[in-house]
Amino acid sequence: MAQQKIVQTAGRTALGDFAPEFAHLNDDILFGEVWSRNDLLSLRDRNLVTITSLISQGITDSSLKFHIQEAKKNGITRTEAAEIITHIAFYAGWPKAWAAFRLAKEVWADDVAGEDAKAAFQREMIFPIGEPNTAYAKYFTGNSYLARVSTEQIPFANVTFEPRCRNNWHIHKAAKGGGQMLVGVAGRGWYQEEGKPAVEILPGTVIHIPANVKHWHGAAKDSWFAHLAFEIPGENTENIWLDPVTDADYDQLP
């Protein structure tokens, strides 16, 4: 995945007049250079390292809340956050974990309603939503879920996206054959190939994705969405993950 440049202005906003050099180091070096090396370590992994470090030191102020918020943006789910803090508690201390949980509950407060919506969406389809798609979370904007339906003959899975969730631009490379087929299961979503208009996916919509074509797919802004994803057999197949679909581009969709 291409390196994503992190733009931070908090240092200059808060301390630009009082401590301009510190503001420069915070905005341009810490975030502009270290955090921007996400080709070496993903933003999600850097969130985990930072959250662990802050909780271990007992730093449970606005800086920890900021990094928990960023962790959520980078795909860490409420369930994962609870498990992460629980694990940290045994090494960093129980009171520190309690303090961290208070902040985490604030960050994921909206997810209580989200869990109700998720349960309602499950009732719309016969396939299970499955588990959080943690293995591929760094390639998604928002939270997704994966349920393997079959691993024989033609492997396929049910992939569920929360509203606004989408995967990065990517390519199913193959020397021969290959590609992917999507079948809409429930909700409303989008599929788009590079240089072409986005195509709406509804239950029953079939999308044929040729090998070696750059594309993305995901949910609409106001709808949960699920599709079956069929991996088409081929020779020398490989998935190449690329840049995220920007909010600016995504928000242009109806």
C-alpha positions in Angstrom: 0.0 0.0 0.0 1.3 3.5 -0.8 2.6 5.6 2.0 0.0 7.9 3.5 1.3 11.4 4.6 0.0 12.4 8.0 -0.9 16.0 8.4 -1.0 17.3 12.0 -1.5 20.9 13.2 -2.3 20.4 16.9 1.2 21.5 18.0 1.1 24.8 16.1 -2.5 25.4 17.2 -1.8 24.9 20.9 1.8 25.9 21.2 2.9 27.7 18.1 3.4 31.1 19.7 4.7 29.7 23.1 6.9 26.9 21.9 7.3 27.0 18.1 10.2 24.5 18.0 8.2 21.9 20.1 5.2 22.5 17.8 7.4 21.9 14.7 8.8 18.7 16.2 5.3 17.5 17.1 3.6 18.3 13.8 6.4 17.8 11.2 8.7 15.2 12.8 6.6 13.0 15.1 3.5 12.9 12.8 4.9 14.2 9.5 7.8 11.8 9.4 7.5 9.0 12.1 3.8 8.4 11.8 3.9 8.8 8.1 6.2 5.8 7.7 3.1 3.6 7.4 4.7 1.6 4.6 6.9 0.1 7.3 4.3 -0.2 10.1 0.6 0.4 9.5 -1.3 3.2 11.1 -3.4 0.6 12.9 -0.3 -1.0 14.4 1.2 2.4 15.4 -2.1 3.1 17.2 -1.8 -0.1 19.1 1.8 0.6 20.1 1.0 4.2 21.2 -2.1 3.3 23.2 -0.2 0.5 25.0 2.6 2.9 25.8 0.3 5.7 27.1 -1.8 3.4 29.3 1.4 1.7 30.7 2.6 5.1 31.8 -0.7 6.0 33.3 -1.3 8.8 30.7 -5.1 8.7 30.4 -5.8 12.3 29.4 -6.9 13.9 26.1 -3.8 12.5 24.3 -4.9 8.9 25.0 -8.4 9.7 23.8 -7.1 11.2 20.6 -5.1 8.0 19.8 -8.1 5.8 20.7 -10.2 7.9 18.3 -7.5 7.4 15.6 -7.4 3.7 16.3 -11.2 3.6 15.7 -10.7 5.5 12.4 -8.0 3.0 11.4 -10.2 -0.1 11.8 -9.9 -1.2 15.5 -13.3 -2.3 16.6 -14.9 -1.8 20.0 -14.6 -5.5 20.7 -10.9 -5.4 19.9 -10.3 -2.2 22.0 -11.9 -3.9 25.0 -9.7 -7.0 24.6 -6.6 -4.8 24.1 -7.2 -2.8 27.3 -8.0 -6.0 29.2 -4.7 -7.5 28.1 -2.8 -4.4 29.0 -4.4 -4.4 32.5 -2.4 -7.5 33.5 0.9 -5.9 32.6 0.3 -2.1 33.2 -2.1 -2.2 36.2 -5.8 -2.5 36.9 -6.5 1.2 37.7 -4.8 2.3 34.5 -7.1 0.0 32.6 -10.2 1.4 34.3 -9.2 4.9 33.3 -8.6 3.8 29.7 -11.9 2.1 29.6 -13.7 5.3 30.6 -12.2 7.0 27.5 -12.8 4.1 25.2 -16.5 3.9 26.2 -16.8 7.6 25.2 -15.1 7.0 21.8 -17.3 4.0 21.0 -20.5 5.4 22.6 -22.2 5.5 19.2 -21.5 1.8 18.6 -24.3 0.8 21.0 -26.8 2.0 18.4 -24.5 0.4 15.8 -24.8 -3.0 17.5 -28.6 -2.7 17.4 -28.4 -1.8 13.6 -26.0 -4.7 13.1 -28.4 -7.1 14.7 -31.3 -5.8 12.6 -29.2 -6.1 9.5 -28.4 -9.8 10.3 -32.1 -10.5 10.3 -32.3 -9.3 6.7 -30.1 -12.1 5.3 -29.6 -15.8 5.5 -25.8 -15.7 5.6 -24.0 -14.8 8.9 -22.3 -11.5 9.4 -19.3 -13.4 10.9 -16.4 -12.0 12.9 -14.6 -8.7 12.6 -12.4 -8.7 9.6 -9.2 -8.0 11.6 -6.8 -9.7 9.2 -7.6 -7.2 6.5 -8.7 -4.2 8.6 -5.7 -2.1 7.5 -7.1 -2.3 3.9 -10.6 -1.0 4.9 -12.0 2.3 5.9 -14.5 1.6 8.6 -15.5 -1.8 10.1 -16.1 -4.9 8.1 -17.0 -8.5 9.0 -16.1 -11.8 7.3 -17.9 -15.2 7.3 -16.4 -18.0 5.3 -19.2 -19.9 3.5 -17.1 -22.5 1.6 -13.4 -23.3 1.3 -13.9 -26.1 -1.3 -14.2 -26.0 -5.2 -14.7 -22.2 -5.5 -14.0 -20.6 -2.1 -16.3 -17.7 -1.2 -17.2 -15.7 1.8 -20.0 -13.3 3.0 -18.4 -9.9 3.5 -20.4 -7.3 5.5 -19.7 -3.6 5.6 -21.0 -1.0 8.1 -22.4 2.2 6.6 -19.5 4.2 4.8 -17.2 1.2 5.1 -15.3 0.4 1.9 -12.1 -1.4 1.0 -9.0 0.2 -0.6 -8.4 0.3 -4.3 -7.0 -3.1 -5.2 -6.2 -5.4 -8.0 -6.6 -9.2 -8.3 -3.6 -10.0 -10.4 -3.3 -13.2 -12.4 -1.3 -14.4 -15.4 -4.3 -16.4 -16.6 -7.9 -16.6 -15.3 -8.4 -15.1 -11.9 -10.5 -12.1 -10.9 -13.5 -12.0 -8.5 -17.3 -12.2 -8.6 -19.5 -10.3 -6.2 -23.2 -11.1 -5.5 -25.2 -8.6 -3.5 -26.9 -10.2 -0.4 -28.5 -7.4 1.6 -28.4 -3.6 2.0 -26.9 -1.2 -0.6 -23.4 -0.8 -1.8 -21.0 0.3 -4.5 -18.5 -1.1 -6.9 -16.2 1.0 -9.0 -13.4 0.4 -11.5 -10.7 3.0 -12.1 -11.8 5.6 -14.6 -15.5 4.4 -14.6 -18.6 5.5 -12.8 -19.5 3.7 -9.6 -22.1 0.9 -10.0 -24.8 0.4 -7.3 -25.0 -3.1 -5.8 -28.4 -4.3 -4.4 -29.5 -7.8 -3.3 -29.1 -10.0 -6.3 -26.8 -7.7 -8.3 -23.9 -9.7 -9.8 -20.6 -8.0 -10.4 -17.9 -9.6 -12.6 -14.4 -8.3 -11.8 -11.7 -9.2 -14.4 -8.2 -9.9 -13.3 -5.7 -7.0 -13.3 -8.4 -4.3 -13.0 -8.1 -1.7 -10.3 -11.3 -1.3 -8.3 -13.0 -1.0 -4.9 -16.3 -1.9 -3.3 -18.2 -1.2 -0.1 -21.3 0.1 1.6 -23.4 3.2 0.8 -23.3 6.1 3.3 -26.6 5.3 4.9 -26.8 1.5 4.6 -25.2 -1.6 6.0 -24.2 -3.8 3.0 -23.2 -7.4 2.4 -22.0 -9.3 -0.6 -20.7 -12.8 -1.4 -17.2 -12.7 -2.7 -16.1 -15.5 -5.0 -12.4 -15.9 -5.8 -12.0 -17.1 -9.4 -9.2 -19.7 -9.9 -6.3 -18.6 -12.0 -2.5 -18.9 -12.5 0.0 -16.8 -10.4 -2.8 -15.0 -8.6 -2.1 -12.2 -6.1 -4.1 -9.4 -4.4 -2.4 -6.0 -4.6 -3.7 -3.5 -2.1 -3.4 0.2 -3.0 -4.5 3.6 -1.6 -7.8 4.1 0.4 -10.8 5.6 -1.3 -10.7 9.2 -0.1 -13.7 10.7 1.7 -13.8 13.5 -1.0 -14.3 10.9 -3.7 -16.6 8.7 -1.7 -18.8 11.6 -0.6 -19.6 12.4 -4.3 -21.6 9.2 -4.6 -25.4 9.5 -4.3 
